[in-house]
Amino acid sequence: MNYDKKITKREFLKRVTALGGMFSFSGMETNVLDALSKNDNVKQSELPPMPMVQFDKYKISKLVIGSNPLQGISHHSMEMNNIMLEYCSDENILEIFRLSEKSGINTWQSHGTEHFMELLDAHREQDGGLKWIASSSVRMVEDFPENLRMLMSRKPIAFYNWGESTDFYWREGKIDKVKEPLKMIRDEGVLVGLCSHNHKVLEYAEEKNWDVDFYMACFYNPNKKRDEGISEYYGDEDRESMCKFIRRTEKFCLGYKILAASRNSKTPEDARNAFEYALKNIKKNDAIIVGMFLPYHVRDNTRYVKEIWHEMNPL
């Protein structure tokens, strides 16, 4: 694998400030220069341990690192997409993996792209031990078998149907077609998951007793108001509805987009509040997924989880 050059903090700041220097990221205050240096003296050794949860036969960290920022998907703006892509060289992504493991995260969730599989290979070659939860990367059921075969070669611990695919078939009134890829995953012998941004989809699958082991449950439903001309919508009523479902189902849930694609993290206080809401409104043995691409994201987000969980569950 031909690694891209590692981009240093100094080089990254030059590129960001050239674009204006005033953007919001997960856990970042509005000023990039201040945010990257703030709380650099926080030591993981001084924090409580990362809480772990039982995911079938696996022990995974309460906080799982996601993948969207690593491929320049911010769900916020093209400027933010470009900044993510500027920073996310292969070596910088591998450094985020190393830092995540050092901070107590032991699991990565990602779309099943060839680039991510190459990164996973490189991580493992460097003795990295992140477990992998894989998402299909095709929308149509007809394209699923080939995609599944390709991704299973990297031995994920779990595999789920991509949320965009699930929700597409829901809108088309053909949601039962999604049972076809789920059965293919079951036949591979790994944990089977269903992903959706709409709590009604997961409620339907639950009522029909679909053969799944876990749900990928989005806290927000960005496409909810696209017919009204709103490209992405993040309303707290959807977060409340999804969390009610998560608490009601007995199945394992991975809650994601808890920061509303950075909208809930304009200040560190906002971000911590979003983490606290998530941890208090999912089941004790569930987990959350957060996309991270800068070192301080890992530093701050792992700290939030460790501190809040310890406050909720004192020794």
C-alpha positions, 0 to 999 in steps of 0.5 A: 500500500502506498501511504499518503504523506502524513500531514502535520498539525502545522501544515493542516492549520495553514490549509484551514486558515487559508479557507477562513479558519472558522468552522465547527467540527465534532468537539471543536469550538468555532476557532480552529487554532484555539480548539486544536491546542485546548486541553492538550494536557489531558492524560488518558491515564488520569481518566476512568477506563473505557466502558466495554459492552457485550456484543454477542461473543465480542467485548467492544468499547462503548464508543466506536469510531465511525468512518464518514469524516475519514472519507470527507463526508461531513453532512454539513458543507462542502467546505467541511468535506474538503477540510476532512479530505485535506487532513485524511491522508492514509497515514493520518487515518492510521494514526487516528486508529492507533490513538483510538486503541490507545484511548480504549476504543477497540472497534471501527465501523465503516462502509465497505469501500476498497480504500477502507479495506486497504486501510484495515489491512495496513492497520492489521499489518502494523499490529492494530487490533481494531475489530471491524463492523462493516456496512454494505456500500451498495443501494440496490439488493441486486448488487449486494451479493458481490459487495458482500463477498468482497467485504467478507474477505476482511473478516468483519465481526458484524455486517449490516445493510446500509441505511441509505439502502434500507430507507430507499426501499422503505420510501418505495414501499418495498421494505421486505426486499431488504430481508434478502441481503439480511439472509445472505449475511446470516448465511456468512455466519456473522452478526446481522444488522439492520440500519436506518435513519427512520425509527419507523423502519426499525419498529416495523422490522421489530414487529415483524420479528426480522432475523437480525442481531442488532440495529444501527439506529440513527439519532436523526432522520436527515431526509425527513423533510427533503420534499419540503426543500430541506436538504438535511434536517436534524430535529430533536423529536427524531432523536427522542423517537429513536431513543424510545425505540432503542430502549424498548427493543431487547436487541443490541443497538449502535446509536449514531449521529449523536452529534447531529453531524457536528451541529450539536458540537459547536462548543465542548459543552454542547458536545458533552451534553450530546454525549450525556444525552446519548449515554443516558437514553440508550440501554446500558449494554448498547454502544454509540458510534462517532465519526472522528478524524482529528487527534483531539476528537479522539482525546475529547470524545473518549474523555466524555464517554469515560467521565459521563459513564463513571458519573452514571455508574460510580464504583 
